[in-house]
Amino acid sequence: MQRGAKAVLLVIFVSLYSGCGIYNFTGGDVGTAQTFQVNFFQNYATQSPGSIFHPGLDRDFTQSLQETLANQTSLSLVGSGGDLIYEGEIVEYRVQPMSATAQQTAAQNRLTMSVNVRFFNSTKEDSDFEQRFSFFFDFPANSQLASVQDEAHEEIFERLNQDIFNASLADW
């Protein structure tokens, strides 16, 4: 290959590579916001028929959302007066059978968690919303919920948090 052709290819490669830098798939569009707050998500799941109460779920989910937002943005977490405010409640936390065996017993169970989220952005008009987010974790019916709960919460929280982040800050 000639020296000139190599130089052209190098310039094209560098241009393409550096051009990818403008796309950020983990960061969000925070605009002029500098702070965020996540108010405590109360656990009202027992008000939904079939839901169960899990102690500490409200605290764990609230902390998880705070960590996700802190890790994926350059915003500072504040206790009050945030530019971005997340609040809401846990509205569903239930286990139900998903598939049956030939003996008509459950082969798999599904843990479903739903949260109602209200988002307020004081720095950007028309971006406030109220929306329900839901996700699930399937596990073998012969396992007790307590034995898979940590893994289930990790997976459910991760997905819920990412969906909340995308709805509030991802400007696709």
HELIX and SHEET records of a PDB file:
HELIX    1   1 ARG A    3  GLY A   19  1                                  17    
HELIX    2   2 CYS A   20  ILE A   22  5                                   3    
HELIX    3   3 ALA A   45  GLN A   47  5                                   3    
HELIX    4   4 LEU A   57  GLN A   72  1                                  16    
HELIX    5   5 LEU A  145  LEU A  169  1                                  25    
SHEET    1   A 4 GLN A  42  ASN A  43  0                                        
SHEET    2   A 4 LEU A  84  ALA A 100  1                                        
SHEET    3   A 4 THR A  35  VAL A  38  1                                        
SHEET    4   A 4 SER A  76  LEU A  77  1                                        
SHEET    1   B 4 GLN A  42  ASN A  43  0                                        
SHEET    2   B 4 LEU A  84  ALA A 100  1                                        
SHEET    3   B 4 ALA A 106  ASN A 121 -1                                        
SHEET    4   B 4 PHE A 129  PRO A 140 -1                                        
END                                                                             
